[in-house]
Amino acid sequence: EQIYKTLVVDNRWTLFVDGLLVTLMIAGIAVLLGVAIGSVVAIAKVNALRNKKLKWLSVICEVYTTVIRGTPMLVQLLIMYYIIFAAAPTEMAPYVAALAFGINSGAYVSEIVRAGIMAVPRGQMEAGRSLGLTNGMTMRTIILPQAIKNILPALGNEFIVLFKETSIVGYVALTDLTRAADLVRSRTYLPFVPLIFIALIYLGIVMLITWALKKLEKKLAQSDVR
C-alpha cells in the first residue's frame, strides 16, 4: 500500500524520474567542469613551481583552492545562486548549480592531478624535450597519461562524492532526486518508501560508477603490461 501511494497515485513516479534526470545532468556537467578546471589549475601550479616567473600564477591558484576547500559546498551554492547569478532566469538554475559544483570539485581535482603529475619522474619531461616536444606537448602526451593512471582511484572517489553532494540542490528550489522524495513524503506522510527508494537509486548508480572505474583500471593495467 505504501509503495502504491508513493509511486502510483497521481503518477508520483514521474517526480522521481524527473528528479533523477536533474541530478544526473548537474553531476555530469559538474564532473566535466571539475576535471577541466582542476587540470588547468594543477598544470599551472606545476609550471609555477618549475618557473619562478610564474609565481603569481601559483598564488592565484592557491587562493582559489584555499577558499573553495575552506568553505562549505552548501554556502558556495547559495552564494552562486542568490548573489552572483541572482538575476539569472529560473530555467538557468540547474546550470548555475552545476557551475557551483564544478568550481568546487575543481579545487579538489587540482590537488589530485597535481599529486599525480609530481609522482611522474622528472626525467619523463626531459626525455620529451630531448625528442623535440614542447613543454605543452610533453605534458599532454607523456606526463598526463601516466598521471591519470596513478590518480584514477582518487578521481573516481571524487566523482562519487560529487554525485552524492548534488542532493543539497533542493536548498535552491531545484527538484532533484532527493527533493522529489521529500515532496512525495510531504504529500503521503509516508517517509519510509520514498527515502529508501532514492537511497537504493543512489547506491545503484554509485555501484555502477565503481564498476566502470574498475573496468577502466584493469584496461589501463593491461596496456602497461603490453
Salt bridges, closest charged atoms under 4 A:
GLU1 OE2 - LYS5 NZ 3.14
ASP10 OD2 - ARG12 NH2 3.51
GLU62 OE2 - LYS45 NZ 3.38
GLU111 OE2 - LYS45 NZ 2.55
GLU111 OE1 - ARG114 NH2 3.10
ASP182 OD2 - ARG179 NH1 3.32
ASP182 OD1 - ARG185 NH2 2.79
ASP224 OD1 - LYS149 NZ 2.55
